[in-house]
Amino acid sequence: MREIKVYLQHTLLSIYPLTTLEIPSGVEVSNFNPAKFKNKVVEWMDRPQPSRVAMVHANPMEVIQELEKSFSLVPAAGGLVENERGELLVMKRRGYWDLPKGKVDEGETLEQAAVREVQEETGLHAVVLGGFITTTYHAYVLKNQRCLKPSHWFWMSVEGSWEVQPQWEEDITEIIWISKDEVEDYWPMALPTIRDLLLIWKEA
């Protein structure tokens, strides 16, 4: 099992399983104490400078479940979409390179939401759903409320036309297809969760 990364604004919380042999040097290590966890999360989130915190636990998802109690949850779903040449769809949103995703509507499954959001944000129609990849987590403050967005990602492919139409009302200004050799060119202008996903795609 890979580490679970939670981006708490400037703080990266990495949750490792017990099988982890070594924590990266220079990383702050914290024990999991449910009674004090919410206060710690608030402190990490309010740090003004970038920092990294590591936590080791027998069941990392137990930490996630406790974390979710501290936030207003905003579940989302999206896809890593490949064309017939094996290229990945990336798009520019508010100046950053991003992948298509969006909030899960009431009554939708994660899979339904992921396909719908990809179609809406890219204009693609013949989207074929593949397997589940991972869930990314990032927290933010909106109108004085602390929010946590767990985004659930799926492999997808496109059959037929690759013609795209950016969804301007979602601040998407450009959509392109990139090869694995080009991935690192897009990291500097991608948010941390997207960089993690681009690396997963490159290594797949």
Kinemage of the C-alpha trace (Angstrom):
@kinemage 1
@onewidth
@group {chain A} dominant
@subgroup {mainchain}
@vectorlist {calphas} color= white
{ca met a 1} P 0.000 0.000 0.000
{ca arg a 2} L 1.286 3.423 -0.959
{ca glu a 3} L 1.218 6.309 1.445
{ca ile a 4} L -1.976 8.353 1.568
{ca lys a 5} L -1.255 12.036 0.995
{ca val a 6} L -3.492 14.762 2.397
{ca tyr a 7} L -2.728 18.321 1.329
{ca leu a 8} L -3.738 20.616 4.208
{ca gln a 9} L -3.046 23.888 2.408
{ca his a 10} L 0.730 24.375 2.941
{ca thr a 11} L 1.167 21.170 4.968
{ca leu a 12} L 1.481 17.723 3.411
{ca leu a 13} L 0.289 14.975 5.765
{ca ser a 14} L 1.566 11.554 4.672
{ca ile a 15} L -0.123 8.544 6.288
{ca tyr a 16} L 1.926 5.344 6.066
{ca pro a 17} L 1.030 1.706 6.812
{ca leu a 18} L 2.985 -0.185 9.473
{ca thr a 19} L 5.027 -1.934 6.790
{ca thr a 20} L 6.840 1.341 6.063
{ca leu a 21} L 10.533 0.824 6.705
{ca glu a 22} L 11.754 4.392 6.643
{ca ile a 23} L 10.254 7.871 6.853
{ca pro a 24} L 11.981 10.440 4.596
{ca ser a 25} L 14.561 12.485 6.473
{ca gly a 26} L 13.568 15.938 7.660
{ca val a 27} L 9.880 15.039 7.964
{ca glu a 28} L 8.047 15.751 11.229
{ca val a 29} L 6.608 12.541 12.707
{ca ser a 30} L 3.320 12.652 14.617
{ca asn a 31} L 1.484 9.953 16.572
{ca phe a 32} L -2.211 9.379 15.955
{ca asn a 33} L -4.307 10.389 18.968
{ca pro a 34} L -8.018 10.684 18.059
{ca ala a 35} L -8.734 12.940 21.055
{ca lys a 36} L -6.168 15.507 19.903
{ca phe a 37} L -6.258 14.904 16.180
{ca lys a 38} L -8.673 17.697 15.208
{ca asn a 39} L -6.583 20.334 16.988
{ca lys a 40} L -3.454 19.035 15.280
{ca val a 41} L -5.140 19.164 11.888
{ca val a 42} L -6.163 22.788 12.452
{ca glu a 43} L -2.609 23.669 13.477
{ca trp a 44} L -1.124 21.966 10.420
{ca met a 45} L -3.609 23.627 8.112
{ca asp a 46} L -2.922 27.085 9.523
{ca arg a 47} L 0.847 26.894 9.049
{ca pro a 48} L 1.939 29.760 6.786
{ca gln a 49} L 4.989 27.966 5.378
{ca pro a 50} L 5.320 24.613 3.556
{ca ser a 51} L 5.836 21.663 5.902
{ca arg a 52} L 5.618 17.874 5.894
{ca val a 53} L 4.168 15.627 8.585
{ca ala a 54} L 4.285 11.809 8.620
{ca met a 55} L 2.024 9.453 10.532
{ca val a 56} L 2.293 5.645 10.702
{ca his a 57} L -0.831 3.621 11.472
{ca ala a 58} L -1.984 0.015 11.165
{ca asn a 59} L -5.064 1.172 9.247
{ca pro a 60} L -4.412 4.453 7.378
{ca met a 61} L -8.086 4.706 6.412
{ca glu a 62} L -8.955 4.997 10.109
{ca val a 63} L -6.923 8.218 10.143
{ca ile a 64} L -8.800 9.421 7.054
{ca gln a 65} L -12.148 8.660 8.688
{ca glu a 66} L -11.148 10.688 11.740
{ca leu a 67} L -9.872 13.464 9.494
{ca glu a 68} L -13.205 13.672 7.696
{ca lys a 69} L -14.933 14.505 11.005
{ca ser a 70} L -12.973 17.772 11.129
{ca phe a 71} L -14.192 19.111 7.792
{ca ser a 72} L -17.157 19.785 5.588
{ca leu a 73} L -16.785 17.069 2.937
{ca val a 74} L -16.962 17.897 -0.781
{ca pro a 75} L -16.721 14.529 -2.615
{ca ala a 76} L -15.542 14.726 -6.224
{ca ala a 77} L -14.730 12.310 -9.041
{ca gly a 78} L -12.795 12.491 -12.269
{ca gly a 79} L -10.714 10.660 -14.810
{ca leu a 80} L -7.316 10.174 -16.397
{ca val a 81} L -8.418 10.042 -20.018
{ca glu a 82} L -6.279 8.453 -22.740
{ca asn a 83} L -6.763 8.582 -26.487
{ca glu a 84} L -5.953 5.812 -28.953
{ca arg a 85} L -2.325 6.971 -29.134
{ca gly a 86} L -1.916 6.506 -25.387
{ca glu a 87} L -1.783 10.251 -24.739
{ca leu a 88} L -3.329 11.847 -21.655
{ca leu a 89} L -5.849 14.673 -21.653
{ca val a 90} L -4.811 17.669 -19.534
{ca met a 91} L -6.476 21.050 -19.307
{ca lys a 92} L -5.686 24.519 -18.051
{ca arg a 93} L -7.959 25.829 -15.309
{ca arg a 94} L -7.303 29.198 -13.659
{ca gly a 95} L -3.723 29.163 -14.900
{ca tyr a 96} L -2.861 25.642 -13.672
{ca trp a 97} L -2.714 22.348 -15.535
{ca asp a 98} L -5.485 20.112 -14.254
{ca leu a 99} L -7.420 16.925 -14.950
{ca pro a 100} L -11.204 16.738 -15.451
{ca lys a 101} L -13.141 16.247 -12.233
{ca gly a 102} L -16.030 17.731 -10.274
{ca lys a 103} L -18.440 17.362 -7.386
{ca val a 104} L -20.550 14.244 -7.016
{ca asp a 105} L -24.246 15.065 -7.347
{ca glu a 106} L -26.814 13.638 -4.952
{ca gly a 107} L -27.856 10.134 -6.022
{ca glu a 108} L -24.851 9.601 -8.311
{ca thr a 109} L -22.305 6.838 -7.964
{ca leu a 110} L -18.655 7.848 -8.092
{ca glu a 111} L -18.347 6.227 -11.513
{ca gln a 112} L -21.355 8.121 -12.891
{ca ala a 113} L -20.045 11.408 -11.543
{ca ala a 114} L -16.575 10.827 -12.972
{ca val a 115} L -17.863 10.135 -16.493
{ca arg a 116} L -20.346 13.028 -16.376
{ca glu a 117} L -17.710 15.511 -15.223
{ca val a 118} L -15.244 14.396 -17.898
{ca gln a 119} L -17.886 14.779 -20.590
{ca glu a 120} L -19.050 18.185 -19.324
{ca glu a 121} L -15.600 19.683 -18.873
{ca thr a 122} L -14.040 18.381 -22.094
{ca gly a 123} L -16.907 18.035 -24.572
{ca leu a 124} L -15.948 14.398 -25.192
{ca his a 125} L -18.838 11.996 -25.711
{ca ala a 126} L -17.484 8.479 -26.307
{ca val a 127} L -15.843 8.132 -22.881
{ca val a 128} L -15.216 4.560 -21.724
{ca leu a 129} L -14.879 4.001 -17.976
{ca gly a 130} L -12.010 1.856 -16.733
{ca gly a 131} L -10.855 0.814 -13.271
{ca phe a 132} L -10.449 2.843 -10.099
{ca ile a 133} L -7.013 4.426 -9.595
{ca thr a 134} L -6.837 6.240 -6.264
{ca thr a 135} L -8.375 8.927 -4.073
{ca thr a 136} L -6.602 12.245 -3.557
{ca tyr a 137} L -7.295 14.582 -0.633
{ca his a 138} L -6.879 18.305 -0.287
{ca ala a 139} L -8.274 20.766 2.241
{ca tyr a 140} L -9.106 24.430 1.849
{ca val a 141} L -11.058 27.223 3.507
{ca leu a 142} L -14.176 28.585 1.797
{ca lys a 143} L -16.270 31.320 3.443
{ca asn a 144} L -14.606 30.626 6.814
{ca gln a 145} L -15.470 26.927 6.559
{ca arg a 146} L -12.821 24.204 6.461
{ca cys a 147} L -13.502 21.859 3.568
{ca leu a 148} L -11.950 18.547 2.572
{ca lys a 149} L -12.265 17.342 -1.017
{ca pro a 150} L -11.726 13.605 -1.508
{ca ser a 151} L -11.416 13.209 -5.284
{ca his a 152} L -11.923 9.688 -6.646
{ca trp a 153} L -10.057 8.963 -9.892
{ca phe a 154} L -10.690 6.410 -12.634
{ca trp a 155} L -8.914 5.280 -15.789
{ca met a 156} L -10.814 6.288 -18.934
{ca ser a 157} L -10.370 6.059 -22.676
{ca val a 158} L -11.945 7.742 -25.677
{ca glu a 159} L -13.440 5.964 -28.664
{ca gly a 160} L -13.893 7.796 -31.935
{ca ser a 161} L -13.437 11.563 -32.097
{ca trp a 162} L -10.933 13.266 -29.769
{ca glu a 163} L -12.368 16.689 -30.523
{ca val a 164} L -12.664 18.683 -27.301
{ca gln a 165} L -14.552 21.752 -26.142
{ca pro a 166} L -13.349 23.415 -22.905
{ca gln a 167} L -16.102 24.248 -20.436
{ca trp a 168} L -15.520 27.986 -20.122
{ca glu a 169} L -17.971 28.434 -17.241
{ca glu a 170} L -15.660 26.201 -15.184
{ca asp a 171} L -12.687 28.449 -16.040
{ca ile a 172} L -11.177 25.848 -18.389
{ca thr a 173} L -9.339 27.721 -21.138
{ca glu a 174} L -7.295 25.031 -22.905
{ca ile a 175} L -7.307 21.248 -23.407
{ca ile a 176} L -4.405 19.292 -24.902
{ca trp a 177} L -3.143 15.702 -25.201
{ca ile a 178} L 0.340 14.933 -23.838
{ca ser a 179} L 2.702 11.968 -24.032
{ca lys a 180} L 4.538 10.383 -21.090
{ca asp a 181} L 7.761 11.983 -22.320
{ca glu a 182} L 6.160 15.409 -21.871
{ca val a 183} L 4.737 14.953 -18.365
{ca glu a 184} L 7.513 16.716 -16.500
{ca asp a 185} L 7.005 19.838 -18.618
{ca tyr a 186} L 3.602 20.276 -16.964
{ca trp a 187} L 4.533 19.622 -13.316
{ca pro a 188} L 5.657 23.176 -12.443
{ca met a 189} L 2.215 24.599 -13.242
{ca ala a 190} L 0.148 21.766 -11.741
{ca leu a 191} L -1.243 21.559 -8.215
{ca pro a 192} L 0.275 18.890 -5.904
{ca thr a 193} L -2.550 16.351 -6.227
{ca ile a 194} L -2.390 16.628 -10.016
{ca arg a 195} L 1.395 16.157 -10.005
{ca asp a 196} L 0.882 12.944 -8.012
{ca leu a 197} L -1.621 11.687 -10.583
{ca leu a 198} L 0.609 12.599 -13.525
{ca leu a 199} L 3.380 10.561 -11.903
{ca ile a 200} L 1.039 7.578 -11.442
{ca trp a 201} L 0.098 7.818 -15.135
{ca lys a 202} L 3.716 8.126 -16.246
{ca glu a 203} L 4.713 5.032 -14.257
{ca ala a 204} L 1.682 2.942 -15.316
